[in-house]
Every structure is written in C-alpha cells, then in structure tokens.
C-alpha cells in the first residue's frame, strides 16, 4: 500500500534535520580552519598572542553560524514555502566568505605578521571578495537563490567591511576616520530600525546599477589596503576619492527610505540628470587627461633614470629589475595613451594604479603617483565619459554575474551617487 504524500510542514521538518547536519559540517570545517590558523601563526607569535587571534576569530565565526541557523526557515525559493533539501553551493561559498572574515577578525587584536605571513590578512579578504562575487552567481544558476542566502550575504557583507576597515586602521594602513566606511551600513540599518520602532514609514529603495559597482570597488580597495607593500599615502588618496561617492550613496539611500526625497519626482530626476551629465560625461574628459599626463610623467621618470629605477626595484626585492623597469615604463606610457583616448578606460585605470603603487615604493613619493591614483580611481567609479573611443569595459563592470548579457552602461546613470 502506497504511503500518503507528505504535507509541506512534514517535508520541511525532514529538510530541517538535513540542514542541521550541514550546519554541523560547516561548524566543524570552521573549527579545522581555526586549528590550522593557530598552528600556522604559532610559528611566529607567542601562544598568548595566537590565542587572542583565535578567540576573536571564533566569536565572529560563531556569529556567522548563528545567523545561518536562525535563517533556516528562509531557505526556500521566492514564492514557495517548501524548504530546499540542502544549503547549496551558493550558500556554501557564502559560508567560505564568512569563515575568511572570521579568521581576518582575529588580526584586530594582534600585530601584523612578518615575512610571507604578512600577506595572510590580504589573502583572507581577497578570498572573501572573490566568493562575494561567485556566491550569488552560483545560487542563481543552480536556482538556490533564497531569502536565507540574501540574509546571510547581507550580514557577512556588513561584518566583513567593518572588520577589514578595522584591521587596516589597526595595521596603520588607513587613518582612524576611515571607520566611517565600515560603520556606514550599520548606521543605515540602525536608522531604519529606529524609524520602524517609532512607527514612521520606511520607503523602498529604487534600483541602482552603481550601488553594486561601488561596493565591489570598495572591497577591491580594502584588499589592496592590506598588502604589506601598499603605501599609506596612496591608500589615503584612493580612499578619499572612493569613499566620498560611497558615503554619498548611503546618504542618498537614507533620504529615499526616510521619505525626504522622492526618487520619482521630476525635480529629483532633473537633478539626477544634471549630476550624471557632469560626473559621467563632462568631468571624466578632464580627469582622463590628468591620468594620462601623470602616466607619461611617471614613465618619463623611469626612462630617464633607468639605472636608478632598476637599482631601486632590485633593492625592493624585484627579480630581473631591469626587465621590471622596462615593463613599468611600457605599462605607464601605454595606459596614458589608452586613457587619453578613452580606450577600455577602467582596465587601464587599474593598470595605472598598479604601476603607481609599485613605483611609489621603489622611487619615492612623486606627486604624479598621487594624481595618477586619484584620477584612475575616479575613472573606475564614473567611467571615461564623452569622446571615449571604446567603452566596452563599462558593460563588464555593470554586469551582474548570472543574469545573461550585461546591460549597457548608464549614460548618464539612473543613480550616479548611490
């Protein structure tokens, strides 16, 4: 005799038991990572220092696991009450990010490691940034995009940004005021919670193609900020140029959710249009010329002081220093040409930032390294503007992985500040 089919509540109870087992596996893997980290860092630090690292890492990873377990009832597809039978690869990648963020948090209470281990904090946050890109894509293509995944992703995003900013400040890479970047999301969420508690309306945010772009660029910047070779002066320059529009986006979003601004009003749309024209069409033309001039001056310094430059790179630990010098000359000069003409501007802006960073360490604080970084970061955010010969890279930067063909870059954008 056939068994009667299970009801949705009965199915969900069975699935919850499976999810609990997967939760235990995740907890065990977090424990393994902590033990391996302890053994690795014990080769350099005293036991008390490693224990401080491990305790804070454990607390953060426990918080990630707590959010995951609390969110089990949300592990269903949108519009369907049935729980999915496993966490899925997308959520697994999110948990990898949570584990990496937890291990990174331990460095808030320790000195910066020396030698090769000095790269460990940067490697952990780079892993977190990569999985942040991949987890949503994998969840969408496997049809495992769920409210649980969204809740866990948002929690780790906020926690990760606060922790990485704190570590960079603790290591002396960024000034203390940069903590505003790390606290921005928490201040935003706290403001919404306060409005709800007071019984005030909370309005929906309008879609924005630049919000995700800025968030990903801030994550990339914070990964570089933890490089042992990253010079603090250039980090401060890049952080200011990137942080202003990032914080402006949160301010704009707060004005929308609080009802102070109606994003559909003709007045707001007109203001948005004017801002977009200035920031993304007109200003980038001048900024491209600044970036190009900085790149050519940088290349000229390396070329006309070739022997000194090669010696400086050799002293900095670069193998084949003459070849490295010639490569940087070519990259700097080529980036200048591409940026002046608006050819794949964002790609060459990244190359110019890399050249400026490495050249700064080898040759000293030239003014053109700061101007090259500032101009390049602006172009990464807002694009190369009018009279650009090739803006195909804009499509790549605005694409959301797993959603088919990339959309055309906004010109001007729907939301240049958010």
C-alpha positions as CSV (number, residue, x, y, z in Angstrom):
1,X,0.0,0.0,0.0
2,X,1.3,3.4,-1.0
3,X,2.3,5.8,1.7
4,X,0.3,9.1,1.6
5,X,2.3,12.0,0.3
6,X,3.9,14.2,3.0
7,X,2.5,17.6,3.6
8,X,4.7,20.7,3.2
9,X,5.2,21.0,7.0
10,X,6.2,17.4,7.3
11,X,8.6,17.8,4.3
12,X,10.1,20.9,6.0
13,X,10.7,19.1,9.3
14,X,12.7,16.4,7.4
15,X,14.6,19.1,5.5
16,X,15.4,21.0,8.7
17,X,17.1,17.9,10.1
18,X,19.3,17.7,7.0
19,X,20.1,21.4,7.2
20,X,21.1,20.9,10.8
21,X,23.6,18.2,9.7
22,X,25.0,20.5,7.1
23,X,25.3,23.3,9.8
24,X,27.3,20.9,11.9
25,X,29.6,20.1,9.0
26,X,30.2,23.9,8.5
27,X,30.9,24.3,12.2
28,X,33.5,21.5,12.1
29,X,35.2,23.0,9.0
30,X,35.3,26.4,10.7
31,X,37.0,24.6,13.7
32,X,39.5,23.0,11.4
33,X,40.4,26.3,9.8
34,X,40.9,27.8,13.3
35,X,43.2,25.0,14.3
36,X,45.3,25.3,11.1
37,X,45.5,29.1,11.5
38,X,46.6,28.6,15.1
39,X,49.4,26.2,14.1
40,X,50.5,28.5,11.3
41,X,50.6,31.6,13.4
42,X,52.2,29.8,16.3
43,X,55.4,29.6,14.2
44,X,55.8,33.3,14.6
45,X,53.9,34.5,17.7
46,X,53.8,33.6,21.3
47,X,50.9,31.3,22.4
48,X,49.1,34.2,24.2
49,X,49.0,36.3,21.0
50,X,47.7,33.4,18.9
51,X,45.0,32.7,21.5
52,X,43.8,36.3,21.2
53,X,43.7,35.9,17.5
54,X,41.8,32.6,17.8
55,X,39.3,33.8,20.3
56,X,38.1,36.8,18.3
57,X,38.1,34.7,15.1
58,X,36.0,32.1,16.9
59,X,33.5,34.7,18.1
60,X,33.0,36.1,14.6
61,X,32.6,32.7,13.0
62,X,30.1,31.7,15.8
63,X,28.1,34.8,14.8
64,X,28.0,33.7,11.2
65,X,26.8,30.2,12.2
66,X,24.2,31.7,14.5
67,X,22.8,33.8,11.6
68,X,22.8,30.7,9.4
69,X,20.9,28.6,11.9
70,X,18.4,31.3,12.7
71,X,17.7,31.7,9.0
72,X,16.8,28.1,8.2
73,X,13.1,28.9,7.8
74,X,14.0,31.2,5.0
75,X,15.7,28.6,2.9
76,X,13.1,28.4,0.2
77,X,12.7,29.9,-3.3
78,X,10.8,33.1,-3.5
79,X,7.1,32.4,-3.7
80,X,7.4,28.8,-2.4
81,X,7.1,27.7,1.2
82,X,8.9,24.4,0.7
83,X,12.4,24.3,2.1
84,X,15.2,23.3,-0.2
85,X,16.9,20.0,0.6
86,X,20.4,21.3,1.1
87,X,22.2,24.6,1.6
88,X,23.5,24.6,-2.0
89,X,26.8,25.6,-3.4
90,X,25.9,29.3,-3.4
91,X,25.4,29.3,0.4
92,X,28.5,27.2,0.8
93,X,30.5,29.9,-0.9
94,X,28.9,32.5,1.4
95,X,30.0,30.4,4.4
96,X,33.5,30.3,3.0
97,X,33.4,34.1,2.9
98,X,32.1,34.1,6.5
99,X,34.9,31.8,7.6
100,X,37.6,34.0,5.9
101,X,36.1,37.2,7.5
102,X,36.2,35.4,10.9
103,X,39.9,34.5,10.5
104,X,40.6,38.1,9.4
105,X,38.9,39.4,12.5
106,X,41.5,37.8,14.7
107,X,44.1,40.3,13.5
108,X,42.2,43.1,15.2
109,X,44.0,42.0,18.4
110,X,47.4,41.1,17.1
111,X,50.4,42.8,15.4
112,X,50.8,42.5,11.6
113,X,52.6,39.1,10.9
114,X,56.1,39.3,9.3
115,X,57.5,37.6,6.2
116,X,55.2,35.7,3.9
117,X,52.5,35.6,6.7
118,X,52.2,39.4,6.3
119,X,50.2,38.6,3.2
120,X,47.7,36.4,5.1
121,X,45.2,39.1,6.0
122,X,45.1,40.4,2.4
123,X,44.7,36.8,1.1
124,X,41.8,36.2,3.5
125,X,39.9,39.3,2.5
126,X,40.7,38.7,-1.2
127,X,39.1,35.2,-0.8
128,X,36.1,36.9,0.8
129,X,35.8,39.3,-2.1
130,X,36.1,36.6,-4.7
131,X,33.4,34.4,-3.1
132,X,31.2,37.5,-2.7
133,X,31.2,37.7,-6.5
134,X,30.7,34.0,-7.0
135,X,28.1,33.0,-4.4
136,X,25.3,35.0,-5.9
137,X,26.1,33.8,-9.4
138,X,26.2,30.1,-8.3
139,X,23.0,30.5,-6.4
140,X,21.2,31.9,-9.4
141,X,22.4,29.4,-11.9
142,X,21.6,26.5,-9.6
143,X,18.2,28.0,-8.7
144,X,19.2,28.1,-5.0
145,X,18.8,31.9,-4.6
146,X,16.8,32.1,-1.3
147,X,15.9,34.7,1.4
148,X,18.3,32.7,3.6
149,X,21.2,33.4,1.2
150,X,20.3,37.0,0.9
151,X,20.1,37.5,4.7
152,X,23.4,35.7,5.3
153,X,25.1,37.6,2.5
154,X,24.0,40.9,3.8
155,X,25.1,40.0,7.4
156,X,28.6,38.9,6.2
157,X,28.9,41.9,3.9
158,X,28.4,44.4,6.7
159,X,30.5,42.4,9.2
160,X,33.3,41.9,6.6
161,X,33.5,45.6,5.7
162,X,33.6,46.7,9.4
163,X,36.3,44.1,10.2
164,X,38.6,44.8,7.2
165,X,38.5,48.5,7.8
166,X,39.3,47.9,11.5
167,X,42.2,45.7,10.6
168,X,43.6,48.2,8.0
169,X,43.3,51.0,10.6
170,X,44.9,48.8,13.3
171,X,47.8,48.0,10.9
172,X,48.3,51.7,10.3
173,X,47.3,51.5,6.6
174,X,44.4,53.9,6.9
175,X,43.5,56.8,9.2
176,X,41.0,56.4,12.0
177,X,38.3,58.4,10.3
178,X,38.1,55.7,7.7
179,X,36.0,53.7,10.2
180,X,33.0,55.7,8.8
181,X,33.2,53.4,5.8
182,X,33.0,50.3,7.9
183,X,30.1,51.7,10.0
184,X,28.0,53.1,7.1
185,X,25.8,50.0,6.6
186,X,25.2,49.5,10.4
187,X,24.3,53.2,10.7
188,X,21.9,52.8,7.8
189,X,20.2,49.7,9.2
190,X,20.0,51.3,12.7
191,X,18.3,54.3,11.2
192,X,15.7,52.1,9.5
193,X,15.2,50.1,12.7
194,X,14.7,53.3,14.7
195,X,12.1,54.6,12.2
196,X,10.2,51.3,12.4
197,X,10.3,51.4,16.2
198,X,8.9,55.0,16.2
199,X,6.2,54.0,13.8
200,X,7.5,56.1,11.0
201,X,7.2,54.9,7.3
202,X,10.2,53.3,5.6
203,X,10.1,53.7,1.9
204,X,11.5,51.2,-0.6
205,X,14.9,51.8,-2.3
206,X,14.9,52.3,-6.0
207,X,17.2,50.1,-8.1
208,X,20.7,51.3,-8.8
209,X,23.3,49.9,-11.1
210,X,26.1,51.9,-9.5
211,X,25.4,50.8,-5.9
212,X,26.8,47.3,-6.5
213,X,29.7,48.7,-8.6
214,X,30.8,51.0,-5.8
215,X,30.5,48.2,-3.2
216,X,32.7,45.9,-5.2
217,X,35.3,48.6,-5.8
218,X,35.4,49.3,-2.1
219,X,36.0,45.6,-1.4
220,X,38.8,45.6,-4.0
221,X,40.4,48.7,-2.5
222,X,40.3,47.1,1.0
223,X,42.0,44.0,-0.3
224,X,44.9,46.2,-1.6
225,X,44.9,48.2,1.6
226,X,46.1,45.0,3.4
227,X,49.0,44.5,1.1
228,X,52.3,44.8,3.1
229,X,53.8,46.8,0.2
230,X,50.8,49.2,-0.2
231,X,51.9,52.8,0.6
232,X,49.7,54.6,3.1
233,X,49.8,58.0,1.3
234,X,48.4,56.4,-1.9
235,X,45.8,54.4,0.1
236,X,44.6,57.6,1.7
237,X,44.3,59.4,-1.7
238,X,42.4,56.5,-3.2
239,X,40.2,56.1,-0.1
240,X,39.1,59.7,-0.2
241,X,38.2,59.6,-3.9
242,X,36.3,56.3,-3.5
243,X,34.8,57.0,0.0
244,X,33.1,60.2,-1.0
245,X,30.7,58.7,-3.6
246,X,30.3,55.5,-1.4
247,X,29.1,57.5,1.6
248,X,27.1,59.8,-0.7
249,X,25.3,56.7,-1.9
250,X,24.3,55.8,1.7
251,X,23.1,59.4,2.3
252,X,21.0,59.3,-0.8
253,X,19.5,55.9,0.1
254,X,18.7,57.2,3.6
255,X,17.0,60.3,2.1
256,X,14.9,57.9,0.0
257,X,13.9,55.4,2.7
258,X,13.1,58.2,5.1
259,X,10.9,59.9,2.6
260,X,12.9,63.1,2.5
261,X,13.5,62.6,-1.2
262,X,11.0,61.2,-3.8
263,X,13.2,59.5,-6.4
264,X,10.3,59.6,-8.9
265,X,9.7,63.3,-8.7
266,X,10.5,65.4,-11.8
267,X,12.7,67.7,-9.7
268,X,14.8,64.8,-8.5
269,X,15.1,63.3,-11.9
270,X,16.2,66.6,-13.4
271,X,18.9,67.0,-10.7
272,X,20.0,63.4,-11.3
273,X,20.3,64.0,-15.0
274,X,22.4,67.1,-14.4
275,X,24.6,65.3,-11.9
276,X,25.0,62.3,-14.2
277,X,26.0,64.5,-17.1
278,X,28.6,66.3,-15.0
279,X,30.1,63.3,-13.2
280,X,29.9,60.7,-16.0
281,X,30.2,62.7,-19.3
282,X,31.9,66.0,-18.8
283,X,34.3,65.7,-15.8
284,X,35.8,62.3,-16.9
285,X,37.3,64.0,-20.1
286,X,39.4,66.3,-17.9
287,X,40.2,63.5,-15.5
288,X,41.4,61.3,-18.3
289,X,43.9,64.0,-19.4
290,X,45.1,64.3,-15.8
291,X,45.6,60.5,-15.6
292,X,47.3,60.4,-19.0
293,X,49.7,63.2,-18.1
294,X,50.5,61.6,-14.8
295,X,51.2,58.3,-16.5
296,X,53.5,59.9,-19.0
297,X,55.5,61.8,-16.4
298,X,55.8,58.6,-14.4
299,X,57.1,56.7,-17.5
300,X,59.5,59.6,-18.2
301,X,61.0,59.4,-14.7
302,X,61.5,55.7,-15.0
303,X,63.0,56.0,-18.5
304,X,65.4,58.9,-17.9
305,X,66.5,57.5,-14.6
306,X,66.5,53.9,-15.8
307,X,69.6,52.7,-13.9
308,X,68.5,54.3,-10.7
309,X,65.0,52.9,-11.1
310,X,66.3,49.4,-11.8
311,X,68.5,49.6,-8.7
312,X,65.6,50.7,-6.6
313,X,63.4,47.9,-7.8
314,X,66.2,45.4,-7.1
315,X,66.5,46.8,-3.6
316,X,62.8,46.4,-3.2
317,X,63.2,42.7,-3.9
318,X,62.1,42.6,-7.6
319,X,63.9,39.9,-9.7
320,X,65.1,41.0,-13.1
321,X,64.8,44.6,-12.1
322,X,65.8,46.0,-15.5
323,X,63.0,44.0,-17.1
324,X,60.6,45.1,-14.5
325,X,61.6,48.7,-15.1
326,X,61.1,48.4,-18.8
327,X,57.7,46.7,-18.2
328,X,56.5,49.5,-16.0
329,X,57.6,52.1,-18.5
330,X,55.6,50.4,-21.2
331,X,52.5,49.9,-19.0
332,X,52.6,53.5,-17.8
333,X,53.1,55.0,-21.3
334,X,50.5,52.7,-22.8
335,X,48.0,53.4,-20.0
336,X,48.4,57.1,-20.7
337,X,47.6,56.7,-24.4
338,X,44.6,54.5,-23.7
339,X,43.2,56.8,-21.0
340,X,43.7,59.9,-23.1
341,X,41.7,58.3,-25.9
342,X,39.1,56.6,-23.7
343,X,40.0,53.1,-24.8
344,X,38.9,50.5,-22.2
345,X,39.5,53.2,-19.6
346,X,38.6,51.2,-16.4
347,X,41.0,48.4,-17.4
348,X,43.9,50.8,-18.0
349,X,43.0,52.7,-14.8
350,X,43.6,49.6,-12.8
351,X,46.9,49.0,-14.6
352,X,48.0,52.6,-13.9
353,X,47.1,52.2,-10.2
354,X,49.3,49.1,-10.0
355,X,52.2,50.9,-11.7
356,X,51.9,53.9,-9.4
357,X,51.7,51.6,-6.3
358,X,54.9,49.7,-7.2
359,X,56.7,52.7,-8.4
360,X,56.0,54.7,-5.3
361,X,57.7,52.0,-3.2
362,X,60.7,51.8,-5.5
363,X,61.2,55.5,-6.2
364,X,59.6,57.6,-3.5
365,X,56.6,59.9,-3.2
366,X,56.4,61.6,-6.5
367,X,53.4,63.9,-6.9
368,X,52.4,62.1,-10.1
369,X,51.8,58.9,-8.4
370,X,49.1,60.5,-6.2
371,X,47.5,62.3,-9.2
372,X,47.6,59.0,-11.2
373,X,45.9,57.1,-8.4
374,X,43.3,59.8,-7.7
375,X,42.4,60.2,-11.4
376,X,42.3,56.5,-12.0
377,X,40.0,55.8,-9.1
378,X,37.6,58.5,-10.3
379,X,37.6,56.8,-13.8
380,X,36.9,53.4,-12.2
381,X,33.9,54.8,-10.5
382,X,32.4,57.1,-13.2
383,X,33.8,55.8,-16.4
384,X,35.7,57.7,-19.1
385,X,32.9,59.9,-20.2
386,X,32.3,61.6,-23.6
387,X,34.5,61.2,-26.6
388,X,35.7,57.8,-25.5
389,X,36.7,55.5,-28.3
390,X,35.9,52.2,-26.6
391,X,33.7,51.8,-23.6
392,X,33.0,48.1,-23.8
393,X,34.6,47.6,-20.4
394,X,31.7,49.6,-18.9
395,X,29.4,46.7,-19.8
396,X,31.6,44.3,-17.9
397,X,31.7,46.5,-14.8
398,X,28.0,46.9,-14.7
399,X,27.1,43.3,-15.4
400,X,25.7,41.1,-12.6
401,X,27.1,37.6,-12.9
402,X,24.5,35.0,-13.8
403,X,22.0,37.4,-15.4
404,X,22.7,36.9,-19.1
405,X,24.0,39.6,-21.3
406,X,25.4,42.6,-19.5
407,X,23.3,45.8,-19.6
408,X,24.5,48.8,-21.4
409,X,26.3,51.2,-19.1
410,X,24.1,54.1,-18.0
411,X,24.8,57.3,-19.8
412,X,24.1,59.2,-17.5
413,X,23.3,56.6,-14.8
414,X,20.0,56.0,-13.1
415,X,21.8,56.9,-9.9
416,X,25.3,58.3,-10.1
417,X,25.8,58.7,-6.4
418,X,24.2,55.5,-4.9
